[in-house]
Amino acid sequence: MAKDPYKMRRSNPLLAWILLGGLLAMVVGLLAINVLRPGRSPAEDARMAAAIGSMDEAQSEADARREEKRSASSLLN
């Protein structure tokens, strides 16, 4: 005789708890990795600030030279 197609099949509730536990363990693990990873040091922050300052200075000098060339060429025309 054929199986009843309308009969409800219940899933195992233990499977849902195992799945939820696994997801919770993954979230806790990712949070622990994020909290425990080494941060940036003050020396690294100071080097970064110095590098940004020197890049800004070089950009300002390049802009000034470009403007100087532009004004010199406009005077010739």
DSSP file (Angstrom, degrees, kcal/mol; ACC not computed):
  #  RESIDUE AA STRUCTURE BP1 BP2  ACC     N-H-->O    O-->H-N    N-H-->O    O-->H-N    TCO  KAPPA ALPHA  PHI   PSI    X-CA   Y-CA   Z-CA
    1    1 A M              0   0    0      0, 0.0     2,-0.0     0, 0.0     0, 0.0   0.000 360.0 360.0 360.0 144.8    0.0    0.0    0.0
    2    2 A A        -     0   0    0      1,-0.1     2,-0.1     0, 0.0     0, 0.0  -0.311 360.0 -99.5 -74.6 155.9    1.2    3.5   -0.8
    3    3 A K        -     0   0    0      1,-0.1    -1,-0.1     2,-0.0     3,-0.0  -0.413  40.5-102.7 -72.4 151.6    2.3    6.0    1.8
    4    4 A D    >   -     0   0    0      1,-0.2     3,-1.1    -2,-0.1    -1,-0.1  -0.659  27.7-158.6 -75.4 116.5   -0.2    8.6    2.9
    5    5 A P  T 3  S+     0   0    0      0, 0.0    -1,-0.2     0, 0.0    -2,-0.0   0.688  88.6  55.3 -71.7 -17.0    0.9   11.9    1.1
    6    6 A Y  T 3  S+     0   0    0      2,-0.1     2,-0.3    -3,-0.0    -2,-0.1   0.436  77.9 113.8 -96.1  -0.1   -1.0   14.1    3.6
    7    7 A K    <   -     0   0    0     -3,-1.1     2,-0.2     1,-0.1    -4,-0.0  -0.569  69.2-124.1 -75.4 130.7    0.7   12.7    6.7
    8    8 A M        -     0   0    0     -2,-0.3     2,-0.6     1,-0.0    -1,-0.1  -0.535  17.4-151.1 -76.9 137.4    2.8   15.3    8.5
    9    9 A R        -     0   0    0     -2,-0.2     2,-0.3     0, 0.0    -1,-0.0  -0.948  10.7-148.3-109.7 119.8    6.4   14.4    9.0
   10   10 A R        -     0   0    0     -2,-0.6     2,-0.1     1,-0.0    -2,-0.0  -0.685  11.3-131.9 -91.3 138.5    8.0   16.0   12.0
   11   11 A S        -     0   0    0     -2,-0.3    -1,-0.0     1,-0.1     3,-0.0  -0.431  34.7 -89.7 -83.5 164.0   11.6   16.9   12.0
   12   12 A N    >>  -     0   0    0      1,-0.2     4,-0.9    -2,-0.1     3,-0.8  -0.605  28.4-152.8 -75.1 121.2   13.9   16.1   14.9
   13   13 A P  H 3> S+     0   0    0      0, 0.0     4,-1.7     0, 0.0    -1,-0.2   0.765  93.7  65.3 -67.6 -22.7   13.9   18.9   17.5
   14   14 A L  H 3> S+     0   0    0      1,-0.2     4,-2.2     2,-0.2     5,-0.2   0.856  95.4  58.0 -66.0 -33.3   17.4   17.9   18.5
   15   15 A L  H <> S+     0   0    0     -3,-0.8     4,-2.3     1,-0.2    -1,-0.2   0.895 104.2  50.8 -63.2 -40.5   18.7   18.9   15.1
   16   16 A A  H  X S+     0   0    0     -4,-0.9     4,-2.5     2,-0.2    -1,-0.2   0.907 110.6  48.9 -64.2 -41.7   17.4   22.5   15.5
   17   17 A W  H  X S+     0   0    0     -4,-1.7     4,-2.4     2,-0.2    -2,-0.2   0.884 111.1  49.8 -66.7 -37.4   19.1   22.8   18.9
   18   18 A I  H  X S+     0   0    0     -4,-2.2     4,-2.3     2,-0.2    -2,-0.2   0.914 111.7  48.9 -65.6 -41.9   22.4   21.5   17.4
   19   19 A L  H  X S+     0   0    0     -4,-2.3     4,-2.3     2,-0.2    -2,-0.2   0.925 112.3  47.3 -63.7 -45.7   22.1   24.0   14.6
   20   20 A L  H  X S+     0   0    0     -4,-2.5     4,-2.4     1,-0.2    -2,-0.2   0.896 111.7  51.2 -63.2 -40.4   21.4   26.9   16.9
   21   21 A G  H  X S+     0   0    0     -4,-2.4     4,-2.3     2,-0.2    -1,-0.2   0.901 109.9  49.8 -63.7 -41.0   24.3   25.9   19.2
   22   22 A G  H  X S+     0   0    0     -4,-2.3     4,-2.1     2,-0.2    -2,-0.2   0.916 111.6  47.8 -63.9 -43.5   26.6   25.8   16.2
   23   23 A L  H  X S+     0   0    0     -4,-2.3     4,-2.2     2,-0.2    -2,-0.2   0.900 111.8  50.4 -64.1 -40.6   25.6   29.2   15.0
   24   24 A L  H  X S+     0   0    0     -4,-2.4     4,-2.5     1,-0.2    -2,-0.2   0.903 109.4  51.1 -63.8 -40.8   26.0   30.6   18.5
   25   25 A A  H  X S+     0   0    0     -4,-2.3     4,-2.3     1,-0.2    -1,-0.2   0.884 109.7  50.6 -64.3 -38.1   29.5   29.1   18.8
   26   26 A M  H  X S+     0   0    0     -4,-2.1     4,-2.4     2,-0.2    -2,-0.2   0.915 111.1  47.9 -65.6 -42.4   30.4   30.7   15.5
   27   27 A V  H  X S+     0   0    0     -4,-2.2     4,-2.3     2,-0.2    -2,-0.2   0.927 113.1  47.5 -64.7 -44.7   29.2   34.1   16.5
   28   28 A V  H  X S+     0   0    0     -4,-2.5     4,-2.3     1,-0.2    -1,-0.2   0.901 112.0  51.2 -64.0 -40.0   31.0   33.9   19.9
   29   29 A G  H  X S+     0   0    0     -4,-2.3     4,-2.2     2,-0.2    -2,-0.2   0.912 110.4  47.8 -62.9 -43.7   34.2   32.8   18.1
   30   30 A L  H  X S+     0   0    0     -4,-2.4     4,-2.2     2,-0.2    -2,-0.2   0.894 112.0  49.8 -66.0 -39.5   34.1   35.7   15.6
   31   31 A L  H  X S+     0   0    0     -4,-2.3     4,-2.3     2,-0.2    -2,-0.2   0.902 110.5  50.7 -64.8 -39.6   33.5   38.2   18.4
   32   32 A A  H  X S+     0   0    0     -4,-2.3     4,-2.6     2,-0.2    -2,-0.2   0.902 109.8  49.9 -64.8 -40.5   36.4   36.7   20.4
   33   33 A I  H  X S+     0   0    0     -4,-2.2     4,-1.1     1,-0.2    -1,-0.2   0.916 112.0  48.7 -63.0 -42.1   38.7   37.0   17.3
   34   34 A N  H  < S+     0   0    0     -4,-2.2    -2,-0.2     1,-0.2    -1,-0.2   0.889 116.0  42.4 -66.0 -39.4   37.6   40.6   16.8
   35   35 A V  H  < S+     0   0    0     -4,-2.3    -2,-0.2     1,-0.2    -1,-0.2   0.878 117.4  45.3 -74.7 -38.1   38.2   41.5   20.5
   36   36 A L  H  < S+     0   0    0     -4,-2.6    -1,-0.2    -5,-0.2    -2,-0.2   0.538  84.1 109.2 -88.8  -6.9   41.5   39.7   20.9
   37   37 A R  S  < S-     0   0    0     -4,-1.1     2,-0.1    -5,-0.2    -3,-0.0  -0.389  81.7 -96.8 -69.7 149.5   43.2   40.7   17.7
   38   38 A P        -     0   0    0      0, 0.0    -1,-0.1     0, 0.0     2,-0.1  -0.409  40.3-142.3 -69.7 139.6   46.1   43.1   18.3
   39   39 A G        -     0   0    0      1,-0.1     2,-0.2    -2,-0.1    -3,-0.0  -0.272  30.9 -76.8 -90.5-179.9   45.3   46.8   17.8
   40   40 A R        -     0   0    0     -2,-0.1    -1,-0.1     1,-0.1     0, 0.0  -0.538  47.2-127.2 -78.1 145.6   47.3   49.5   16.2
   41   41 A S     >  -     0   0    0     -2,-0.2     4,-2.0     1,-0.1     5,-0.2  -0.529  18.2-115.4 -89.1 159.0   50.1   50.9   18.4
   42   42 A P  H  > S+     0   0    0      0, 0.0     4,-2.2     0, 0.0     5,-0.2   0.848 117.2  56.5 -61.5 -32.9   50.6   54.6   19.1
   43   43 A A  H  > S+     0   0    0      2,-0.2     4,-2.3     1,-0.2     5,-0.2   0.906 106.5  49.1 -65.3 -39.7   53.9   54.5   17.2
   44   44 A E  H  > S+     0   0    0      1,-0.2     4,-2.2     2,-0.2    -1,-0.2   0.895 110.3  51.0 -65.8 -38.8   52.1   53.2   14.1
   45   45 A D  H  X S+     0   0    0     -4,-2.0     4,-2.3     2,-0.2    -2,-0.2   0.890 109.9  50.1 -64.6 -38.6   49.5   56.0   14.5
   46   46 A A  H  X S+     0   0    0     -4,-2.2     4,-2.4     2,-0.2    -2,-0.2   0.904 110.4  49.3 -66.8 -40.8   52.2   58.6   14.7
   47   47 A R  H  X S+     0   0    0     -4,-2.3     4,-2.4     2,-0.2    -2,-0.2   0.901 111.0  50.8 -63.5 -39.7   54.0   57.2   11.6
   48   48 A M  H  X S+     0   0    0     -4,-2.2     4,-2.3     2,-0.2    -2,-0.2   0.914 110.4  48.4 -64.8 -42.7   50.6   57.3    9.7
   49   49 A A  H  X S+     0   0    0     -4,-2.3     4,-2.3     2,-0.2    -2,-0.2   0.900 111.9  49.7 -64.7 -40.6   50.0   60.9   10.7
   50   50 A A  H  X S+     0   0    0     -4,-2.4     4,-2.4     2,-0.2    -2,-0.2   0.902 110.7  49.8 -64.7 -40.6   53.5   61.9    9.6
   51   51 A A  H  X S+     0   0    0     -4,-2.4     4,-2.2     2,-0.2    -2,-0.2   0.901 110.8  49.1 -65.3 -40.7   53.1   60.2    6.3
   52   52 A I  H  X S+     0   0    0     -4,-2.3     4,-2.3     2,-0.2    -1,-0.2   0.906 111.0  51.1 -65.2 -40.4   49.7   61.9    5.7
   53   53 A G  H  X S+     0   0    0     -4,-2.3     4,-2.2     1,-0.2    -2,-0.2   0.912 111.0  47.2 -62.5 -42.8   51.3   65.3    6.6
   54   54 A S  H  X S+     0   0    0     -4,-2.4     4,-2.4     1,-0.2    -1,-0.2   0.872 111.0  51.8 -69.2 -35.0   54.2   64.8    4.2
   55   55 A M  H  X S+     0   0    0     -4,-2.2     4,-2.3     2,-0.2    -1,-0.2   0.907 110.0  49.3 -65.8 -40.1   51.8   63.7    1.4
   56   56 A D  H  X S+     0   0    0     -4,-2.3     4,-2.3     2,-0.2    -2,-0.2   0.908 111.5  49.3 -63.8 -41.3   49.7   66.8    1.9
   57   57 A E  H  X S+     0   0    0     -4,-2.2     4,-2.3     2,-0.2    -2,-0.2   0.920 111.5  48.2 -64.0 -43.9   52.8   69.0    1.8
   58   58 A A  H  X S+     0   0    0     -4,-2.4     4,-2.3     1,-0.2    -1,-0.2   0.886 111.4  50.8 -64.5 -38.0   54.0   67.3   -1.4
   59   59 A Q  H  X S+     0   0    0     -4,-2.3     4,-2.5     2,-0.2    -1,-0.2   0.898 109.3  50.7 -66.4 -39.4   50.5   67.8   -3.0
   60   60 A S  H  X S+     0   0    0     -4,-2.3     4,-2.3     2,-0.2    -2,-0.2   0.913 110.9  48.6 -64.1 -42.0   50.5   71.5   -2.0
   61   61 A E  H  X S+     0   0    0     -4,-2.3     4,-2.4     2,-0.2    -2,-0.2   0.909 111.7  49.3 -63.6 -41.7   53.9   72.0   -3.6
   62   62 A A  H  X S+     0   0    0     -4,-2.3     4,-2.4     1,-0.2    -2,-0.2   0.897 110.9  50.1 -65.1 -39.5   52.8   70.2   -6.8
   63   63 A D  H  X S+     0   0    0     -4,-2.5     4,-2.5     2,-0.2    -1,-0.2   0.899 110.2  50.5 -63.9 -40.2   49.6   72.3   -6.9
   64   64 A A  H  X S+     0   0    0     -4,-2.3     4,-2.2     2,-0.2    -2,-0.2   0.920 111.7  47.1 -65.3 -43.4   51.7   75.5   -6.5
   65   65 A R  H  X S+     0   0    0     -4,-2.4     4,-2.4     2,-0.2    -2,-0.2   0.911 112.6  50.0 -63.6 -41.2   54.1   74.4   -9.3
   66   66 A R  H  X S+     0   0    0     -4,-2.4     4,-2.4     1,-0.2    -2,-0.2   0.914 111.7  47.6 -63.8 -42.7   51.2   73.5  -11.6
   67   67 A E  H  X S+     0   0    0     -4,-2.5     4,-2.5     2,-0.2    -1,-0.2   0.869 110.3  53.2 -66.0 -36.3   49.5   76.9  -10.9
   68   68 A E  H  X S+     0   0    0     -4,-2.2     4,-2.2     2,-0.2    -2,-0.2   0.926 111.2  45.4 -64.2 -44.9   52.8   78.7  -11.6
   69   69 A K  H  X S+     0   0    0     -4,-2.4     4,-2.4     2,-0.2    -2,-0.2   0.897 112.6  52.0 -64.3 -40.3   53.1   76.9  -14.9
   70   70 A R  H  X S+     0   0    0     -4,-2.4     4,-1.7     1,-0.2    -2,-0.2   0.907 111.9  44.8 -64.9 -42.3   49.5   77.6  -15.8
   71   71 A S  H  X S+     0   0    0     -4,-2.5     4,-1.5     2,-0.2    -1,-0.2   0.866 112.7  52.0 -71.5 -34.0   49.9   81.4  -15.0
   72   72 A A  H  X S+     0   0    0     -4,-2.2     4,-1.1     1,-0.2    -2,-0.2   0.904 111.2  46.9 -67.0 -40.4   53.2   81.6  -16.9
   73   73 A S  H  X S+     0   0    0     -4,-2.4     4,-0.9     1,-0.2    -1,-0.2   0.826 109.5  53.9 -72.5 -29.2   51.6   80.0  -20.0
   74   74 A S  H  < S+     0   0    0     -4,-1.7    -1,-0.2     1,-0.2    -2,-0.2   0.816 104.9  54.6 -73.5 -28.4   48.6   82.2  -19.8
   75   75 A L  H  < S+     0   0    0     -4,-1.5    -1,-0.2     1,-0.2    -2,-0.2   0.822 104.6  54.8 -71.0 -29.4   50.8   85.3  -19.8
   76   76 A L  H  <        0   0    0     -4,-1.1    -1,-0.2     1,-0.2    -2,-0.2   0.778 360.0 360.0 -74.7 -25.9   52.5   84.1  -23.0
   77   77 A N     <        0   0    0     -4,-0.9    -1,-0.2    -3,-0.1    -2,-0.2   0.474 360.0 360.0 -82.8 360.0   49.1   83.8  -24.8
